[in-house]
Amino acid sequence: MSNIYLGNRFFFTLGGVAVLSALGFYYTFLFPVAVGAAILLLAATCYDLYRLYRITDLVTATRKLPSVLSLGDDLRVSIELINGGKAPLRAVITDELPDQLQVRDQRIPLALPARSRRTVSYPLRPLNRGVHRFGNLHVFLQTAWRLVERRLVARVPEEVAVYPSIVQMKKFSLEARAATPLGGSRQPRPVARSYEFDQIKEYVKGDDLRSVNWKATARRGQVMVNQYETERAQRIYSIIDKGRTMLMPFGGLSLLDYAINASLALSRVILDGQDRAGLITFSDKLGDVVPADSKPDQLHRILETLYRQQEREGESDYDLLYYATRRFLPGRSLLLLFTNFESNYALDRVMPVLKRIARHHSLVVILFENTEVAALLDESTPDVGSVYRKSTARRYLQERQLMALRLRRNGIRVVLTPPEQLTGQAINEYLRVKRKGL
């Protein structure tokens, strides 16, 4: 009986019986009417309960989830109800959603005709990476009388992982392919000498004398040279700052989550462009390093690495980043650094390190615009307080522009973008650098 509830119609009718009973003190003929109505209500309720038990045992509910969920993307979860009985029912569905979603008022009403199959869906937008646990489905059923309600519990617990945005990755991959010219003239791609050894061969006129292998020459009695592969695939690394300044939320996602989503989509575009994609994460400690490669499983390695990233509340150590670029990067690479500086003073502390990195690699620093602060400039100024807020917002935005200008003056490319436009801007910058052969 713990799954049986009295419906609203029962209480409304009972309220009417109570009114008739009260009026019976003044109009005695109404009291027998009230008693009869109470008996009739009790009998109807018992009969409705009997019908409900016979019918609802033929109702089943199942949930259909995607194999994985995408961080920050609007998705839909489907629920299928089957009514195998001969009578129509009214249903209200409540799903036990994961704790991370913080949804406690879900209610999905629908009509369930006799011998029918109905599918309904509800929106879902996960804002946290990791495993999300769905519990049971609760289906509250009523007949057309609506005096009694019975709860059916479909025990369908499921776990599903929320990965960086796969939907966004596919979307920008298709857009990047569509933007790539299929014919016509194209700027030739610079051919860089590779330091990957291929073989030792006999010297022929025109070979670089600096590649002479003297040991092999002495052993063979003729001039032998080292031959290297001509490397066309360039190394591109997404570098993600996981420090305190990347915890700022926008639209439900932190700056770190925006950077993770952008890095996944960027890596897909890089691999589609026949380049080598890699990943470095850092904060107050050096995080994960995925060497740049173009193997078939490279995107999956990057996806799994991004999936398990966790923010840290300490200050980021850029000396560790410089060490990582010297220790793990074998040659000149394109580095796209996703970071956030709170002020020009914070930039002053790391500028010497960024300049050293830029001497060895092509560095692009991607900074975030604060869209909430920018929105203050569009507000009216009816009082002194609003004038002060708008002045502070303008000064803050000018400081962001000054950061970008200072980085460019030191030979570092900069992308200053709102968080919601981060992925597109990062991909466009990679394609722009690639076209110019930088």
CORSUL-V28856 format. One record per backbone hydrogen bond with DSSP energy under -1.0 kcal/mol. NH is the residue of the N-H (numbers start at 1). CO is the residue of the C=O. E is the energy in kcal/mol with one decimal. If there is no record, write none. Layout:
# CORSUL-V28856
NH/CO/E
NH/CO/E
This chain:
# CORSUL-V28856
4/1/-1.8
5/149/-3.2
7/147/-2.9
11/7/-1.4
12/8/-2.4
13/9/-2.4
14/10/-2.7
15/11/-2.2
16/12/-1.8
17/13/-2.2
18/14/-2.2
19/15/-2.0
20/16/-2.3
21/17/-2.5
22/18/-2.2
23/19/-2.5
24/20/-1.2
25/22/-1.4
26/23/-1.4
27/23/-3.0
30/27/-2.2
34/30/-2.3
35/31/-2.4
36/32/-2.6
37/33/-2.4
38/34/-2.3
39/35/-2.4
40/36/-2.6
41/37/-2.6
42/38/-2.4
43/39/-2.4
44/40/-2.6
45/41/-2.3
46/42/-2.2
47/43/-2.5
48/44/-2.6
49/45/-2.3
50/46/-2.2
51/47/-2.5
52/48/-2.3
53/49/-2.2
54/50/-1.7
55/51/-2.2
56/52/-2.6
58/55/-2.0
59/56/-1.7
60/82/-1.9
62/80/-2.1
64/78/-3.2
69/161/-2.7
71/163/-2.6
72/126/-3.0
73/70/-1.6
75/124/-3.3
77/122/-2.3
78/64/-1.7
79/120/-3.3
80/62/-2.7
81/118/-3.3
82/60/-2.3
83/116/-2.8
84/58/-2.2
89/112/-2.5
90/142/-2.8
91/110/-2.7
92/140/-1.8
93/108/-2.6
94/138/-2.7
96/136/-1.8
97/95/-1.3
101/98/-1.3
102/99/-1.0
108/93/-2.2
110/91/-2.4
112/89/-3.1
115/85/-1.6
116/83/-1.0
118/81/-2.8
120/79/-2.6
122/77/-1.8
124/75/-2.6
130/162/-1.6
132/160/-3.0
134/158/-3.1
135/96/-2.7
137/154/-2.5
138/94/-2.8
139/152/-2.9
140/92/-2.9
141/150/-3.0
142/90/-2.1
149/5/-3.5
150/141/-2.3
151/3/-2.8
152/139/-3.2
154/137/-2.8
156/154/-1.5
158/134/-2.0
160/132/-2.5
162/130/-2.6
163/69/-2.8
169/165/-1.4
170/166/-2.3
171/167/-2.1
172/168/-2.5
173/169/-1.8
174/170/-2.0
175/171/-2.0
176/172/-2.4
177/173/-1.9
178/174/-2.2
179/175/-1.7
198/227/-2.6
199/227/-1.4
201/225/-2.5
203/223/-2.4
207/204/-2.2
211/208/-1.7
212/209/-1.4
213/224/-2.7
217/213/-2.1
218/214/-2.5
219/215/-1.9
220/216/-2.5
221/217/-2.0
225/201/-2.9
226/211/-3.2
227/199/-3.4
229/196/-2.0
236/276/-3.0
237/334/-2.9
238/278/-2.0
239/336/-2.8
240/280/-2.5
241/338/-2.3
242/282/-3.0
244/314/-2.1
246/243/-1.6
247/244/-1.7
250/253/-3.3
253/250/-1.7
255/248/-1.4
256/246/-2.0
258/254/-2.1
259/255/-2.3
260/256/-2.4
261/257/-2.6
262/258/-2.4
263/259/-2.5
264/260/-1.9
265/261/-2.0
266/262/-2.7
267/263/-2.4
268/264/-1.9
269/265/-2.0
270/266/-2.6
271/267/-2.4
272/268/-2.3
273/269/-1.6
274/271/-1.6
275/270/-2.2
276/234/-3.2
277/293/-1.8
278/236/-2.2
279/290/-2.1
280/238/-2.4
281/288/-2.2
282/240/-2.0
283/285/-1.9
287/281/-2.3
290/279/-3.3
293/277/-1.6
298/295/-1.9
301/297/-2.0
302/298/-2.3
303/299/-2.6
304/300/-2.5
305/301/-2.0
306/302/-2.6
307/303/-2.1
308/304/-1.2
309/306/-1.3
312/242/-2.3
317/283/-3.0
321/317/-1.0
322/318/-2.2
323/319/-2.2
324/320/-2.4
325/321/-2.3
326/322/-1.9
327/323/-2.5
328/324/-2.8
334/235/-2.7
335/362/-2.9
336/237/-2.8
337/364/-3.1
338/239/-3.2
339/366/-2.0
347/343/-1.6
348/344/-2.2
349/345/-1.2
351/347/-1.7
354/350/-2.4
355/351/-2.4
356/352/-1.7
357/353/-2.4
358/354/-2.4
361/357/-1.7
362/333/-2.4
364/335/-3.0
365/413/-2.8
366/337/-3.4
367/415/-2.9
369/417/-2.4
371/369/-1.1
374/370/-2.1
375/371/-1.7
376/373/-1.1
377/374/-1.2
378/375/-1.1
379/376/-1.2
387/383/-1.5
388/384/-2.3
389/385/-2.2
390/386/-2.4
391/387/-2.3
392/388/-2.4
393/389/-2.4
394/390/-2.3
395/391/-2.1
396/392/-2.2
397/393/-2.3
398/394/-2.2
399/395/-1.6
400/396/-1.5
401/397/-1.9
402/398/-2.0
403/399/-2.1
404/400/-2.0
405/401/-2.2
406/402/-2.6
407/403/-2.2
408/404/-2.1
409/405/-2.1
411/408/-1.8
412/407/-2.2
413/363/-1.5
415/365/-2.3
417/367/-2.1
421/418/-1.3
422/419/-1.5
425/421/-2.1
426/422/-2.7
427/423/-2.3
428/424/-2.3
429/425/-2.1
430/426/-2.1
431/427/-2.5
432/428/-2.2
433/429/-2.6
434/430/-2.3
435/431/-2.3
436/432/-1.8
438/433/-2.0
